[in-house]
Amino acid sequence: MNLTGVFAPVPTPFDEQDRVDVERLRAAFTRWLASPLTGFVILGSNGEAALLDEQESEQVIAEARAVVPRNRPFIVGTGRESTKATIVATQRAATLGADAVLVRTPGFFKSQMTADAFDRHYRSIADASPVPVLLYNFTAVTGVNLAPAVASSLASHPNIIGMKESGGDIGQMSALVDGTPEDFQVLAGSATTFYASLCVGAVGGILALGCVLPEACVRLFQLVREGHNEEARAQQRTLVSLARLLGSFHGVAGLKAALDLVGIDVGWPRPPLLPVNETIRATLRGELAKIQEVLA
């Protein structure tokens, strides 16, 4: 399975009554499918997966799979806190049409998430999964780190094909690429360091910014692949401020507000997450205007 390129981590739309809004989901995909994105990730961190119950999760998978064509990779987040629950979610996602699964590190029992615990967890999931597995490291959310040495060991499993690294630490990204086989595909999870990640060997990215400005993110990827590094650096500088706002600053709420500003309505964040206030919305609007002026 080739993961080269830019993937959008799709947010889950909710309506005014806090219900999954499938009509908004279908409408949003109409826009994303018209873009040059490589593929899509649903029920990841930006999909508010931790806030959905199992029935809602299955509904989102089925609805998204119904509109995403088979020639574009369709990846589903299935990480749960227990190995058993993750296996059940993974097998169910495969039944519903997932091409691969993205499995975040469990982090509730942080001090006990040792290298051995991670190794056993992921090997058990990969053994039981009908589809390929991607590791997912997002220390800012989980509070634990999947070290490059552990990823290197897990890369030997034939059903573990890659990893999303969302930390933005280029040293760790480089160590992941250098310590794993060539066919193990490392994806950047942060648009703020996308250019640097590609330069040290990442094959692409799963980027929140890709939902909002897919053409610009794909252009950055293509510039690096073609060796146009000066232009790529300029593109990175253009995008980095908005990328920060959608990442560590405002997260899911910022992403949903930015999407609304570009005409893609994905509703509201699910409580306890709150929508951004008007001041933040104005800041997002200003950053989008700056980018659009530069890119034009």
N, C-alpha and C positions, 0 to 999 in steps of 0.2 A: 504493500500500500504506500503510494507516494504522497508525502505530506508537504512537499515543497510549495511555498507560496504564503499567502495571507489568508487567515481564517477569521471569521467574525464570531465572537462569543455572544450569542444572541440573548438579549434580555427577555424575560418572561413578562408579557403584558398582563396587567390587572385592571379591572374596571372600577367604577366608583364604589361598588359593594365588595371590593376585595376578592373578586372571583377571577380565575384565569379567563382571559378574554381571547378566545380563539379567532374571532373576526379581526381584531387588531394584529394578531400574530400573522395571519394569512396576508393581510394588507402590507405589513412590514416586509415580509419575504418577497412580495412583488417587487419592491425597490431593491432589496439586496441581490436578488437573482438577476437583475438587470446590470449588475456591476461585475467587475472582473475578479471578484473574490474567488479563491480556490475552493473553499468549502465553509462549513459552519459547525460551530460547537453549541449545543444547547445544554441547559441545566448545569452550567458551570457556575463560578462565583458571580459573574455578571447576570446569570440567569436566576439568581436568588434561590438556587437549588436547596439550600439549607432551610428555606422558609416554606417549601412545598411539602405536602404529604405525598404518599406513594401513588394514590389515585390521580392526583393532579399531575405528578411527574409523568405518569404513563399517558395521560391525556396530551400533554405538551409534546412528548416524543411522537405519538401517533399523528398529531396534527401537523407537526413540522415535517415528518417523513413523507406525508402525503403530498407536500408541495415541493420538496427538494428533489431534483432529478438525480438519478442513480450515477450520473457521471461527475457529481460533485461530492466529495467526502462529507459524510454526515456523522459527526462524533457526539457522543452523549456522555455527560458527566454522571458517574454512578458511585462516587465515593460516599461511604457511610462510616460511622465510627467503628463498627465491628466488621471483621472479615466475613462472617456469615451473611450479614445484611448487604454488604457490598457485592458478594457473589450473587445473591438473589436479584439485586437491582441490575447487575451486569447481564445476567441471563435474560431477564425480562426485557431490557433494552435491546438486546440482540434479536429477540423474538419480534420486537416491534420495528425492527429495521435499521438499527445502528450499524454503521460500517466499522466502528471502533469505539472504545470507551476511554474516557479520561478519568483517572482515579486519584483524587487528592489524598494527601497523607492524613490519616486520623490524628487528632491532636488533643482530645479531651484529657487523656492521661499522659500529659506531656513528658514528665520525667521518665516514664517507662517506654517511651517510643525510641528504643535503641536500634542500632543497625540490625541486630538479629530479629527484632520485632518487625521492622519494616521488610526485611528480606522474606520472612515467613509469610507475612501478610500478602505481599504482592505476588509471590510465587503461587500461593494458594489460589488467588484470584485468577492469575494467568492460566493456571492448570484447568480451572473450571470454566473459563470464558470461551464462548463459541466464536468470538471476534477478537481482533488484536487489542492489546492494552497499551495505553500511554500513562506513564507516571506523571504526577502533577505536584509540583512543589510551590507552595505559596506561603512562605513563613510569616508574612505580615498578617495573614488571616488565621492560620492554624497554630502559630507559635512554635512550630517544630521545623527542622531543616532536614531534607533528604540529601545527605552529603554525596558529593561526586563518587566517593569510593563505593557507596551502597548502590548508586545508580549503575556504576561500572559492573558490579557483580550481577545485578538484575538484568543487565543488557544481554547476558548470555542466555536468558530464557527465550526460546523461539517465538513465544507469543507476546513478548514485550518489545514493542517496535520503536518506542521513542519516549520523549518527555517534554512537558511544558515547564519551563523554569521562569517563574514570575518575580523573582527577587530583584532583578536589575543589577546584580553584582556581576560585573563582567569577568572578574577573576574566577568566580564559580562557574559561569557559563563556559569559559574557555576550558576549565578543568573537566567539565562534563563532556565537551566535544572531544578533547584530547584523550580522555580515559575510557571512551566507549568505541565500539566498532564503527566502521564507516557507514554501515547500513542502519545504525541506530540514529534516529532522527530527532534532533534537539530543536525545539521551538521556543522562541522568546515570548514571554507573556507580558512584556512591558514595552509600550511604544516609545517611552522616554529613552530607552537604550536600544532601540531596534537596529539602527545602523551599526552600532558597535557589536551587537550580538551577531549580525550577519557577517561582519568582518572576522570574527573568531570562529565561524563555522556553523552557526545556526542555519537550518534549512528554510526558515520562515518564521512566522509569528502568529499567535492567537491574540489579537489586539482589540481592546474595546474601541479604540479610535477607528478601527476598520469598519465598525458598524456605522459610524458617523461620516467618515471621509474615506470610503473604500478605495476610490481611484487614487487618492494621494498616497495612501499606504502601499498600494500595489506599485505605484510609480517608484517609490523609494526602494522597494524590493528589487524592481527591475533595473534601476540604476546601479545598484551594487552588483547584481549578477552580470551586468554588461561592463563592469569596470569603470564606470563614470563616478569615481569617488568624490570629486569636488562637488558635482551636482547633487550627489546623494547626501553629502554632509549639509549642503544648503537646504535640502528638503527636510532633513532631520531637524535643523534649527527652526524651520518654519512651523513644524508640527509640535515641537516639544512642550510649549507652554500649555496648549490645550490638552495634550496627553497627560500632563501632570494634574490638571484640573479634573480629568476623568478618572484618574488613578487614585493616588494616595490622598488627594484633597477632598473630593466629593463623591467618589465611587459610583455605585449604582444610581443614586439619585441624580448625580451630575450627568451620567450617561443618558438617562431617560430624558432629562431636560434638554441636552444637546440634540438628541434625536428629534425631539419635538420642534426645535428651532430649525432643523433642516427638513421638516415636513414629514417625519416618520413618527406617528403617534403610537407609543407603546404604553400609554397609561401612566399609572403612579407606582412608586415603590410600595412594597408590601410592608405594613407595620410589623415591627417597630421602626423600620426605616421611614424617614420623613422626606417629603419633597424638598428641593432646594428653595430658598427664599428668593425674592425678586432681585436682591442685590447680586446674588450668585448667578442668577439667570442672566442678568445684564452683563456680568463679566464674561460668561460663556458666549453670549451674543457678540460681544466685542472681539473676542478671540477668533470666533468663526469668521467675522467680517475681515479681520486682518489676514487670515489664511487665504480666504477667497480672493482678496485683493492681490496678494503675492502670487498665488497660483494662476490667476487670470493673466 
